[in-house]
Amino acid sequence: MQQLLHRGAAMMQHREEALGASWDDLKLFLACAKYKSFRNAAEELGLTSTTLMRRIDRLEESIGCKLFLRDQSGLTLSDEGTAMIADVAHMERHAFNVFRRASRSSNDTSGTVRVAVTEGPGNFWILPRLIDFQKTYRKITVDLRCAMEQADVARLESDIAIQLEPPTNPDLIVAKLGRLHIYPFVSKEYENLYGLPANLADLKNHRIIKQSAPQVDDSAYARVLGLKSLEGIVGIKTNSSVGVLYAVERGAGIGFLPTVSIALGAPLVAVDLGVSHHADLWLTYHKEFRGSERHKIVVDWLKKIFDPRVHPCFRDEFIHPNELVSMMTAAREGFGLTGYVAATPV
């Protein structure tokens, strides 16, 4: 009997420890499972690797099992971790829903709406128009994040996202905004100094400005140009689309930019090599925000300013950059790139 009592007390203590596992530690478990490395997860979370490992150790001790197999290649979920991750992810989704409902509890057209978008459309298309939007909707604060890293709307990293790949999460509403057509450009100064490549084979005599960033297909450059490799022709690599525009304007080489660039007033020359590339823009937000008036206002406004029927640069069919110049006079006069062009270095 005494032995049974001790065993029962031990089981009760273990159950209380498991139930007392911190939700914060469970979130760390999800991050480690996502990034498959303590170092990468710690960088994303703003923690040290040592702190993160200690927190995972504490979680494993409290629930009484190992969640990860650890080796030099990184982290792999154990059988127990695999069995547990779906339940923890389910808990996380419900927790996010609680915060979403709280953020839309008021139907008033006031408050903050967080919008994440890739850098080029964010800086050169949305931001100039956001100024007029703010004049109309004085009580709505649009928190605009322009970055190539994709924001996870389902995990509350943003309320609304405009991204280059459509999400597959069934809890999200997804709509295609339009299509970005990408084309090679140089500055007029570059053309005067070095001329333009006559064909793809002539590219070896020029330099390319290459963007390497999340959401950018790193193999697209060579594939579109019909080359096995870009070795020897890349002059500058940058993660920034704004940086690509700056470098091209300063005559550093050939850069791949949206076809609308010269239509908006950038002093560039289109390079006709018989190639182009495109990327679709997808607007996404959580279905919980359908009942939020301020979120609906921002979503409708974003759809309006990217409407391909009004702005030809976002149509599915390719239109040569030079042809876009006459088709987008109003956009250039109202929201052109004056003020965005590269400054002359001191």
Secondary structure in CASP SS format (residue, H / E / C, confidence):
PFRMAT SS
TARGET T0000
AUTHOR 0000-0000-0000
METHOD secondary structure of the structure
MODEL  1
M C 1.00
Q H 1.00
Q H 1.00
L H 1.00
L H 1.00
H H 1.00
R H 1.00
G H 1.00
A H 1.00
A H 1.00
M H 1.00
M H 1.00
Q H 1.00
H H 1.00
R H 1.00
E H 1.00
E H 1.00
A H 1.00
L H 1.00
G C 1.00
A C 1.00
S C 1.00
W H 1.00
D H 1.00
D H 1.00
L H 1.00
K H 1.00
L H 1.00
F H 1.00
L H 1.00
A H 1.00
C H 1.00
A H 1.00
K H 1.00
Y H 1.00
K C 1.00
S C 1.00
F H 1.00
R H 1.00
N H 1.00
A H 1.00
A H 1.00
E H 1.00
E H 1.00
L H 1.00
G C 1.00
L C 1.00
T C 1.00
S H 1.00
T H 1.00
T H 1.00
L H 1.00
M H 1.00
R H 1.00
R H 1.00
I H 1.00
D H 1.00
R H 1.00
L H 1.00
E H 1.00
E H 1.00
S H 1.00
I H 1.00
G C 1.00
C C 1.00
K C 1.00
L C 1.00
F E 1.00
L E 1.00
R E 1.00
D E 1.00
Q C 1.00
S C 1.00
G E 1.00
L E 1.00
T E 1.00
L E 1.00
S C 1.00
D H 1.00
E H 1.00
G H 1.00
T H 1.00
A H 1.00
M H 1.00
I H 1.00
A H 1.00
D H 1.00
V H 1.00
A H 1.00
H H 1.00
M H 1.00
E H 1.00
R H 1.00
H H 1.00
A H 1.00
F H 1.00
N H 1.00
V H 1.00
F H 1.00
R H 1.00
R H 1.00
A H 1.00
S H 1.00
R C 1.00
S C 1.00
S C 1.00
N C 1.00
D C 1.00
T C 1.00
S C 1.00
G E 1.00
T E 1.00
V E 1.00
R E 1.00
V E 1.00
A E 1.00
V E 1.00
T C 1.00
E H 1.00
G H 1.00
P H 1.00
G H 1.00
N H 1.00
F H 1.00
W H 1.00
I H 1.00
L H 1.00
P H 1.00
R H 1.00
L H 1.00
I H 1.00
D H 1.00
F H 1.00
Q H 1.00
K H 1.00
T H 1.00
Y C 1.00
R C 1.00
K C 1.00
I E 1.00
T E 1.00
V E 1.00
D E 1.00
L E 1.00
R E 1.00
C E 1.00
A C 1.00
M C 1.00
E C 1.00
Q C 1.00
A C 1.00
D C 1.00
V H 1.00
A H 1.00
R H 1.00
L C 1.00
E C 1.00
S C 1.00
D C 1.00
I E 1.00
A E 1.00
I E 1.00
Q E 1.00
L C 1.00
E C 1.00
P C 1.00
P C 1.00
T C 1.00
N C 1.00
P C 1.00
D C 1.00
L E 1.00
I E 1.00
V E 1.00
A E 1.00
K E 1.00
L E 1.00
G E 1.00
R E 1.00
L E 1.00
H E 1.00
I E 1.00
Y E 1.00
P E 1.00
F E 1.00
V E 1.00
S E 1.00
K H 1.00
E H 1.00
Y H 1.00
E H 1.00
N H 1.00
L H 1.00
Y H 1.00
G C 1.00
L C 1.00
P C 1.00
A C 1.00
N C 1.00
L H 1.00
A H 1.00
D H 1.00
L H 1.00
K H 1.00
N H 1.00
H C 1.00
R C 1.00
I E 1.00
I E 1.00
K E 1.00
Q E 1.00
S C 1.00
A C 1.00
P C 1.00
Q C 1.00
V C 1.00
D C 1.00
D C 1.00
S C 1.00
A H 1.00
Y H 1.00
A H 1.00
R H 1.00
V H 1.00
L H 1.00
G C 1.00
L C 1.00
K C 1.00
S C 1.00
L C 1.00
E C 1.00
G C 1.00
I C 1.00
V E 1.00
G E 1.00
I E 1.00
K E 1.00
T E 1.00
N C 1.00
S C 1.00
S H 1.00
V H 1.00
G H 1.00
V H 1.00
L H 1.00
Y H 1.00
A H 1.00
V H 1.00
E H 1.00
R C 1.00
G C 1.00
A C 1.00
G C 1.00
I E 1.00
G E 1.00
F E 1.00
L E 1.00
P E 1.00
T C 1.00
V H 1.00
S H 1.00
I H 1.00
A H 1.00
L C 1.00
G C 1.00
A C 1.00
P C 1.00
L E 1.00
V E 1.00
A E 1.00
V C 1.00
D C 1.00
L C 1.00
G C 1.00
V C 1.00
S C 1.00
H E 1.00
H E 1.00
A E 1.00
D E 1.00
L E 1.00
W E 1.00
L E 1.00
T E 1.00
Y E 1.00
H E 1.00
K H 1.00
E H 1.00
F H 1.00
R H 1.00
G H 1.00
S C 1.00
E H 1.00
R H 1.00
H H 1.00
K H 1.00
I H 1.00
V H 1.00
V H 1.00
D H 1.00
W H 1.00
L H 1.00
K H 1.00
K H 1.00
I H 1.00
F C 1.00
D C 1.00
P C 1.00
R C 1.00
V C 1.00
H C 1.00
P H 1.00
C H 1.00
F H 1.00
R C 1.00
D C 1.00
E C 1.00
F C 1.00
I C 1.00
H C 1.00
P H 1.00
N H 1.00
E H 1.00
L H 1.00
V H 1.00
S H 1.00
M H 1.00
M C 1.00
T H 1.00
A H 1.00
A H 1.00
R H 1.00
E H 1.00
G H 1.00
F H 1.00
G C 1.00
L C 1.00
T C 1.00
G C 1.00
Y C 1.00
V C 1.00
A C 1.00
A C 1.00
T C 1.00
P C 1.00
V C 1.00
END
